[in-house]
Amino acid sequence: MFASDGTVRRHYAELSERVSELSSDELRRRQQACEQSFLHQGITFTVYGDNSSTERIIPTDLLPRIITAAEWARLEAGLKQRIQALNLFLHDIYADGRVLRDGLVPRALIYGSKHYRREMRGIPVPHGAYVNVCGTDLVRREDGTFVVLEDNLRVPSGVSYMLANRDVVRRAFPALFRTAGVRPIEHYPQDLLATLRSLAPFQDDVSIAVLTPGVFNSAYFEHAFLARQMGVELVEGRDIVVNDNCVYARTTSGLKRLDVIYRRIDDDFIDPLAFRADSTLGVPGVFNAYRAGNVVIANAPGTGIADDKAVYAYVPRLIRYYLSEEPILASVETFLCREPKSLSHVLANLDSLVVKAVGESGGYGMLVGPHASTAEREAFAEKIKADPDNYIAQPTIQLSTAPCFIEGAIEPRHVDLRPFILHGEQTTIAPGALTRVALKRGSLVVNSSQGGGSKDTWVLSA
């Protein structure tokens, strides 16, 4: 909201003026109204490892984050470039393997990853779109530019919270919202529906379902919300049957043929006959139906290899390789612990680095060096030395802050940005994003599963 000299940035001027006119009690009342709306809608997220509660209302902040039109235009161009290159990379490694033969990416990095699916080799994918829904995490650096922190290509979540935040904040500041020129995001469910329809070989009467692990999943609210908004079936594995390599959903009126499955479960659990035999969440035989071309699964199995945190380090090179373009959005400098020189650097500088397990997400399996104790760093160093291939490290990025209404006062909290990209026949990006907030003072961990919160993101039209 403020420039380094303490003046209010121009695009925040109206919000700053409006907030200054309101008393602390009035702001608190509006914050409570936002939280009550989330409570009544059942907008929850599971916070694992919390002894007081496993499921709670996801915290939402009253004050929107504002992004200018020019800044968003650059983000949009960079995200489209990135998802195009990642899809070309996935097609390559599951087809010709040209990028591996040319030595741009080490074979061991791909074939040794738990997210690489040999079963996907040679399977045609509609429009070459392996990744149909992507949530890319970005952070703003001290120079004001955004950099990509990571790509979420498997089953990215959070878009329902983006839409819910917009609903409550628009009601909290109705006059300001009308005059600010905020670009709409309410059409996202229909854009998602259009993307899923475009994956079917025919466009009329496409039957789509959202596949959820069930009510105990941390993001179940989102699964139900999106199915309802799109007007499609919400199913669990037990609701689906495969017969003669065709997929059907059990409904009250009988079996209904499915053409596209928007899966919200990880690869391992999709089909116990193809992947994990102990999975009770998936559908026996669905991968054979997929391989036969009788059903489309979005995102395609095996996409996780492209958001492996080790592969992340190669994305700028992949953009140059496949598109012959310079990356529009920068990536964070990344040290691969599998390389001896990098491993030595990481172990010698654990107090200043963030170390992440390559296959984890949601803030798990990581060490924030500057915030860890000496004992924690020493214990993590032993994990790295025992399995260096499983870890990467990055410099600690001082995430930018945004004003948040915390316990009756406005205070800065660290934030990141997760826009959502849809990719099928066309590429679509909703002009908004989920801004995730580290609610604890000084914390850099914004993940909802780790107790973080969120806020509305306003992208201005001019």
C-alpha positions, -999 to 999 in steps of 0.1 A, spaced: 0 0 0 29 24 8 60 34 -12 94 34 5 90 71 13 57 64 32 34 78 6 3 58 -4 7 42 -38 -17 57 -64 -38 25 -70 -43 21 -32 -53 57 -26 -91 52 -25 -88 21 -2 -65 40 21 -88 69 23 -119 47 29 -102 27 56 -90 58 74 -126 70 76 -138 39 94 -134 33 131 -117 2 145 -151 -11 157 -166 -7 122 -137 -25 106 -141 -53 131 -178 -56 124 -171 -59 86 -144 -85 93 -168 -105 114 -194 -103 86 -168 -118 62 -160 -146 87 -197 -153 93 -203 -156 56 -175 -182 54 -190 -200 84 -225 -202 69 -211 -215 35 -190 -241 52 -158 -227 36 -132 -248 55 -97 -262 52 -80 -289 73 -50 -278 93 -30 -310 98 -12 -315 131 -33 -289 149 -44 -304 183 -73 -281 188 -91 -287 156 -86 -305 123 -111 -286 103 -117 -249 106 -130 -219 87 -102 -207 64 -92 -172 77 -100 -144 53 -87 -108 56 -110 -78 51 -86 -56 31 -81 -65 -6 -48 -66 -24 -47 -44 -55 -27 -50 -87 -25 -26 -116 -36 -34 -151 -1 -30 -165 14 -53 -139 -13 -79 -145 -7 -78 -183 29 -88 -177 20 -116 -153 -6 -129 -177 19 -130 -206 45 -148 -184 20 -174 -171 8 -183 -206 44 -186 -218 52 -208 -188 22 -232 -191 28 -236 -229 65 -246 -223 56 -270 -195 30 -288 -216 55 -291 -245 80 -305 -220 55 -331 -207 46 -342 -243 83 -345 -250 92 -367 -221 62 -390 -226 69 -392 -264 102 -386 -282 124 -376 -252 142 -350 -273 150 -328 -243 167 -358 -226 187 -368 -257 199 -332 -261 211 -333 -225 191 -302 -214 176 -321 -184 193 -351 -168 176 -384 -175 181 -395 -139 161 -364 -127 131 -375 -148 132 -413 -146 141 -412 -109 112 -389 -99 82 -405 -81 59 -383 -103 71 -397 -136 46 -422 -149 59 -447 -174 23 -458 -180 17 -424 -198 43 -430 -225 28 -428 -260 -7 -419 -248 -22 -390 -269 -35 -361 -249 -62 -337 -263 -46 -305 -277 -13 -316 -261 -27 -302 -229 -14 -324 -200 -19 -295 -176 -55 -282 -178 -56 -264 -144 -25 -248 -130 -20 -226 -99 13 -209 -101 28 -193 -69 45 -160 -73 62 -136 -49 71 -100 -52 108 -91 -48 122 -59 -32 125 -43 -66 88 -47 -71 89 -74 -98 72 -108 -94 91 -141 -96 77 -176 -98 82 -196 -66 67 -228 -78 42 -244 -103 13 -265 -90 3 -288 -118 -12 -319 -101 -44 -310 -83 -40 -273 -75 -65 -260 -50 -77 -226 -37 -97 -212 -66 -130 -215 -46 -114 -193 -18 -105 -167 -45 -141 -166 -55 -154 -166 -19 -131 -138 -9 -144 -117 -38 -179 -122 -27 -174 -111 9 -150 -82 3 -173 -68 -24 -201 -67 2 -177 -52 28 -167 -23 5 -196 -20 -20 -191 17 -31 -153 13 -33 -157 -18 -54 -180 -1 -79 -157 29 -84 -124 11 -84 -128 -6 -118 -121 -42 -106 -120 -69 -133 -146 -97 -127 -136 -132 -118 -171 -147 -113 -170 -164 -147 -142 -188 -137 -164 -219 -132 -178 -214 -167 -143 -210 -181 -133 -242 -163 -164 -260 -178 -155 -247 -213 -119 -259 -208 -130 -294 -197 -155 -296 -226 -128 -287 -251 -109 -319 -241 -136 -342 -254 -135 -352 -291 -170 -338 -295 -184 -306 -281 -221 -313 -277 -235 -330 -247 -202 -337 -230 -207 -355 -197 -183 -342 -170 -177 -352 -133 -155 -339 -105 -138 -368 -88 -132 -361 -51 -116 -383 -24 -146 -375 -2 -158 -353 26 -127 -358 48 -103 -342 22 -90 -308 32 -103 -291 0 -137 -309 -2 -156 -276 0 -139 -266 -32 -147 -299 -50 -184 -295 -41 -184 -258 -49 -169 -262 -84 -192 -291 -93 -222 -271 -82 -211 -240 -101 -205 -259 -133 -236 -280 -130 -218 -314 -132 -217 -345 -111 -196 -347 -79 -185 -383 -75 -162 -404 -54 -144 -435 -67 -172 -458 -54 -197 -439 -75 -180 -448 -108 -179 -481 -126 -159 -492 -157 -174 -516 -181 -158 -526 -214 -133 -497 -211 -161 -472 -208 -167 -451 -176 -201 -446 -160 -213 -427 -129 -239 -443 -108 -269 -419 -105 -304 -421 -91 -317 -426 -127 -291 -453 -135 -257 -454 -151 -245 -423 -169 -216 -423 -193 -187 -400 -184 -165 -383 -210 -143 -361 -189 -132 -366 -152 -118 -335 -134 -99 -354 -108 -90 -339 -75 -71 -369 -62 -33 -376 -67 -20 -400 -94 -13 -427 -69 -49 -431 -60 -66 -428 -94 -67 -465 -103 -56 -494 -79 -51 -516 -110 -26 -492 -125 -9 -474 -96 -13 -480 -58 -31 -514 -53 -42 -503 -18 -61 -473 -30 -98 -472 -20 -103 -437 -34 -99 -444 -71 -117 -463 -98 -105 -498 -109 -100 -499 -146 -103 -461 -153 -67 -458 -165 -73 -485 -191 -104 -466 -203 -82 -435 -204 -55 -452 -224 -82 -465 -248 -94 -429 -254 -129 -435 -239 -125 -409 -211 -104 -379 -205 -87 -373 -171 -78 -337 -162 -51 -330 -152 -35 -359 -171 -17 -385 -149 20 -378 -147 19 -340 -148 36 -339 -114 70 -344 -129 68 -309 -143 62 -293 -109 89 -314 -92 109 -287 -74 141 -300 -90 126 -297 -125 116 -261 -115 152 -251 -118 152 -260 -155 120 -242 -165 138 -210 -178 159 -233 -200 128 -252 -212 111 -219 -222 141 -211 -244 143 -246 -257 107 -251 -268 96 -215 -275 129 -198 -285 119 -170 -262 133 -154 -231 113 -161 -199 90 -132 -191 88 -141 -155 120 -149 -136 125 -179 -113 142 -180 -79 178 -192 -79 177 -229 -71 205 -252 -58 201 -289 -66 214 -309 -37 220 -338 -61 250 -318 -75 280 -321 -51 290 -284 -54 255 -273 -46 252 -298 -18 283 -284 -1 270 -248 -5 236 -257 9 250 -275 40 274 -246 47 246 -220 44 215 -237 60 210 -206 82 202 -184 52 184 -209 28 150 -224 24 153 -262 17 124 -281 2 117 -318 -6 113 -320 -43 81 -340 -43 62 -323 -15 37 -295 -15 15 -276 10 45 -264 30 55 -299 41 90 -313 41 107 -279 42 132 -260 64 131 -222 66 167 -218 77 167 -183 92 137 -192 114 149 -226 124 169 -235 156 204 -248 154 191 -283 164 165 -282 137 191 -272 110 214 -300 122 187 -326 120 176 -314 86 212 -315 74 213 -352 82 182 -357 61 198 -339 32 230 -359 34 211 -392 36 191 -384 4 205 -354 -15 185 -361 -46 153 -354 -27 161 -318 -18 166 -284 -34 174 -251 -17 167 -215 -25 177 -181 -9 153 -169 16 130 -145 -2 116 -117 19 80 -119 7 63 -86 2 38 -75 27 2 -63 24 -20 -45 50 -42 -69 70 -68 -63 97 -54 -83 126 -71 -82 161 -85 -47 157 -54 -31 140 -40 -28 105 -6 -46 103 17 -58 75 17 -95 68 38 -115 43 18 -126 12 22 -145 -21 0 -147 -52 -16 -177 -68 -33 -170 -102 -51 -199 -119 -45 -208 -155 -68 -229 -176 -54 -247 -206 -72 -268 -232 -81 -257 -267 -73 -222 -255 -54 -207 -225 -75 -186 -201 -64 -168 -169 -90 -153 -145 -81 -116 -138 -76 -122 -101 -58 -146 -78 -57 -161 -44 -35 -140 -22 -23 -162 6 -13 -146 39 11 -156 66 -11 -146 96 17 -150 122 38 -118 126 71 -123 107 61 -158 94 68 -166 57 46 -197 56 13 -188 38 -1 -223 31 -37 -229 43 -27 -264 55 -1 -248 77 -25 -222 93 -22 -194 67 -51 -172 55 -62 -155 23 -75 -122 10 -92 -109 -21 -71 -97 -51 -83 -68 -72 -69 -65 -107 -77 -31 -120 -91 -26 -155 -71 6 -161 
